[in-house]
Amino acid sequence: MHTGFTMRCNLLKGSPLKLATAVWRYNTNLLNVDPTEQQEYSELRINSLTQKTSGTYECTVSNDVGSDSCVFQVTGKALSPEFYYDTPSPIKVFKQFRNYSYLLQWTQKEPGDVDPITSYRLEYRQTNLRNIMIKDIPVRGIQKGQLQQYLLTDLKANQSYEVQLTPYTSFGTGDSASRIIQYTERYYMFIEASPPRVPGEKARLISPMYNVSTKPPYHRTPFCVSFYYHMYGRHIGNLNLLMRTRSKGTMDTQVWSLRGDRGNRWQHAMVPMSPMGPFQVVFEGVRGSGIEGDIAIDDVTVRKGDCPWKQLPPTKDVIPPGSPACKVFAPTLNWALAFFLFVLLR
């Protein structure tokens, strides 16, 4: 900062309204200050604010009746950042790598009161480990209320992280702020191939109705259905994706299908749909020839617009559905599986 400033200690009431003495101290050490020529106040001028001149200043004034003191806390440190907790969808999950990213957002408290903030030091660690990861985030021209952000990547699923953010100015290190971020893997949906299920039985998962305008001009609106699937076992049957529309009656159109063992891994699929009007998305699992035929889906999203051309490659082995660690039928998929109707068709 290196700019000068003046501190003033006023005598607000007194009889007579006149200072007899004024004593200044810096961090409890007595300062040599020229006697004031003013009657009602005493001033102390600091020509440059640096780390050596920041600290606690105390002024004690007295008159013929008594004395009193005032204290000044002087610093050029940046105040702490303030984390923003209302970020829409800050977590992005990469199921095939079993990790996630987190979009960290914050504002800076009173950035105009100190030198411009030049960078932030971001420190984060798993809450159950001591190893600290450090990132330097350069910034410029921060305004009050302006939202800053940084994407934390390669965070391990089911692990929480302690994050500490510290601003830096030419004056030095500012005040820090800390928070905890976490993501817990949810459950997935799967069909059970064990008895009494028989070959060819079907289970359907049906979405709510998605409303698409049917007013002129009539045209198809593109949608993209994204999901992960797990098909592992020698008796795997079919996983079908249907688009259900209603005009004069209900019509199911198959838009995607997969059959057979696809390996012990979660794989990603994106399927385009172009309905002419309101529609529903239907997942259909068909039981195969034996008990080693569980089929699972997870992380389902339906977005308006075309699907990206590039799909994520399947990687990393995971615990197969049907093992003791699996969870069954929990309402946590991205597009409100809580409202799905699970129908077992015999």
Residue pairs with C-beta under 8 A, 6 or more apart in sequence:
1 49
1 50
1 76
1 114
1 115
1 169
1 170
1 171
2 48
2 49
2 50
2 170
3 48
3 49
4 45
4 46
4 47
4 48
4 49
5 45
5 46
5 49
5 74
6 43
6 44
6 45
6 46
7 43
7 44
7 46
7 57
7 59
7 72
7 74
8 41
8 42
8 43
9 22
9 41
9 42
9 43
9 59
9 61
9 70
10 40
10 41
11 17
11 18
11 19
11 40
11 41
11 61
11 63
14 63
14 65
15 65
16 63
16 64
17 39
17 40
18 39
18 40
18 63
19 36
19 38
19 39
19 40
19 41
19 42
19 61
19 62
19 63
20 62
20 63
20 64
21 61
21 62
21 67
22 33
22 35
22 36
22 42
22 59
22 60
22 61
22 62
23 30
23 33
23 59
23 60
23 61
24 30
24 31
24 33
24 42
24 44
24 57
24 58
24 59
25 31
25 57
25 58
25 59
25 60
26 55
26 56
26 57
27 55
27 56
28 56
28 58
31 44
33 42
33 44
36 42
36 43
42 59
42 61
44 57
44 59
46 53
46 74
49 74
49 76
49 171
50 76
50 171
51 76
51 171
51 172
53 74
54 74
54 75
54 76
54 77
55 73
55 74
55 75
56 71
56 72
56 73
56 74
57 71
57 72
57 74
58 69
58 70
58 71
58 72
59 69
59 70
59 71
59 72
60 67
60 68
60 69
61 67
61 68
61 69
62 68
76 114
76 115
76 169
76 171
76 172
77 114
77 169
77 171
77 172
77 173
77 174
77 175
78 108
78 111
78 114
78 115
78 117
78 167
78 168
78 169
78 171
78 174
78 175
79 108
79 109
79 110
79 113
79 114
79 167
79 174
79 175
80 109
80 167
80 174
80 175
80 176
80 177
81 106
81 107
81 108
81 109
81 120
81 148
81 165
81 167
81 177
82 106
82 107
82 108
82 109
82 177
83 104
83 105
83 106
83 165
83 177
83 179
84 105
84 106
84 107
84 147
87 103
87 105
90 102
90 103
90 104
90 105
91 100
91 101
91 102
91 103
91 183
92 100
92 101
92 103
93 100
93 157
93 183
93 185
93 299
94 100
94 101
94 312
95 228
95 266
95 268
95 298
95 299
96 228
96 265
96 266
96 267
96 268
96 312
96 313
96 314
96 315
96 316
97 315
97 316
98 156
98 157
98 316
98 318
99 154
99 155
99 156
99 157
100 155
100 156
100 157
100 183
101 151
101 152
101 153
101 154
101 155
102 151
102 152
102 155
102 161
102 181
102 183
103 149
103 150
103 151
103 152
104 122
104 149
104 150
104 151
104 152
104 163
104 165
104 181
105 147
105 148
105 149
106 147
106 148
106 149
106 165
106 177
107 144
107 145
107 146
107 147
107 148
108 117
108 142
108 144
108 146
108 148
108 167
110 144
111 117
111 142
111 143
111 144
112 144
114 169
114 171
114 174
115 169
115 170
115 171
116 140
116 141
116 142
116 169
116 170
117 139
117 142
117 167
117 168
117 169
117 174
118 138
118 139
118 140
118 168
118 169
118 170
119 136
119 137
119 138
119 139
119 167
119 168
120 136
120 137
120 139
120 148
120 150
120 165
120 166
120 167
120 168
121 134
121 135
121 136
121 137
121 165
121 166
121 168
121 173
122 134
122 135
122 136
122 137
122 150
122 163
122 164
122 165
123 132
123 133
123 134
123 135
123 163
123 164
123 165
123 166
124 132
124 133
124 135
124 152
124 161
124 162
124 163
124 164
125 131
125 132
125 133
125 161
125 162
126 156
126 159
126 160
126 161
126 162
127 159
127 160
127 161
127 162
127 180
128 159
135 150
137 150
139 148
142 148
152 161
152 163
152 181
155 161
155 181
155 183
157 183
157 185
158 183
158 184
158 185
159 182
159 183
160 180
160 181
160 182
161 180
161 181
161 182
162 178
162 179
162 180
163 178
163 179
163 180
163 181
164 176
164 177
164 178
165 176
165 177
165 178
166 173
166 174
166 175
166 176
167 174
167 175
168 174
186 298
186 330
186 332
186 333
187 327
187 328
187 329
187 330
187 332
188 230
188 296
188 297
188 298
188 321
188 326
188 327
188 330
188 333
189 205
189 296
189 297
189 298
189 328
189 329
189 333
189 337
189 342
190 230
190 285
190 294
190 295
190 296
190 297
190 321
190 322
190 326
190 328
191 197
191 203
191 285
191 287
191 294
191 295
191 296
192 294
192 322
192 328
193 233
193 235
193 237
193 287
193 288
193 290
193 291
193 292
193 293
193 294
193 322
194 291
194 322
195 291
197 287
198 287
199 237
199 287
199 288
199 289
199 290
200 237
200 286
200 287
201 286
201 287
201 344
201 345
201 346
202 284
202 285
202 286
202 287
202 344
202 345
203 284
203 285
203 287
203 342
203 343
203 344
203 345
204 282
204 283
204 284
204 285
204 341
204 342
204 343
204 345
205 282
205 283
205 284
205 297
205 337
205 340
205 341
205 342
206 244
206 280
206 281
206 282
206 340
206 341
206 343
207 280
207 281
207 282
207 302
207 335
207 336
207 339
207 340
208 280
208 336
208 339
208 340
209 278
209 279
209 280
210 223
210 275
210 278
210 279
210 280
210 281
210 302
211 278
212 221
212 275
212 276
212 277
212 278
212 279
213 221
213 277
214 276
214 277
214 278
218 276
220 274
220 275
220 276
221 274
221 275
221 304
222 272
222 273
222 274
222 304
222 305
222 306
223 272
223 273
223 274
223 275
223 302
223 303
223 304
223 305
224 270
224 271
224 272
224 273
224 302
224 303
224 304
224 305
224 306
224 307
224 308
225 241
225 270
225 271
225 272
225 273
225 281
225 300
225 301
225 302
226 268
226 269
226 270
226 271
226 299
226 300
226 301
226 302
226 303
226 307
227 268
227 269
227 283
227 297
227 298
227 299
227 300
227 301
228 266
228 267
228 268
228 269
228 297
228 298
228 299
229 239
229 258
229 262
229 266
229 267
229 269
229 295
229 296
229 297
229 298
230 262
230 265
230 266
230 267
230 295
230 296
230 297
230 298
230 318
230 320
230 321
231 239
231 258
231 260
231 261
231 262
231 295
231 296
232 261
232 262
232 263
232 264
232 265
232 294
232 320
232 321
233 261
233 288
233 292
233 293
233 294
233 320
234 261
234 290
234 292
235 288
235 289
235 290
235 291
235 292
235 293
236 259
236 260
236 261
236 262
236 288
236 292
236 293
236 295
237 259
237 285
237 286
237 287
237 288
237 289
237 293
237 295
238 257
238 258
238 259
238 284
238 285
238 286
238 288
239 257
239 258
239 259
239 283
239 284
239 285
239 286
239 295
239 297
240 254
240 256
240 257
240 283
240 284
240 285
240 286
241 254
241 255
241 256
241 257
241 271
241 281
241 282
241 283
241 284
242 252
242 253
242 254
242 255
242 281
242 282
242 283
242 284
243 252
243 253
243 255
243 273
243 275
243 279
243 280
243 281
243 282
244 250
244 251
244 252
244 253
244 279
244 280
244 281
244 282
245 251
245 253
245 275
245 276
245 277
245 278
245 279
245 280
246 277
246 278
247 277
252 282
255 271
255 272
255 273
256 269
256 271
258 269
262 314
263 314
264 317
264 318
264 320
265 314
265 315
265 316
265 317
265 318
266 298
266 314
266 316
266 318
267 314
268 311
268 312
268 314
269 311
270 307
270 308
270 311
271 307
272 306
272 307
273 279
273 281
281 300
281 302
283 297
283 300
285 295
287 293
294 320
294 321
294 322
295 321
296 321
298 333
299 333
299 334
300 333
300 334
300 335
300 337
301 334
301 335
302 335
319 325
319 326
320 326
329 342
331 337
331 338
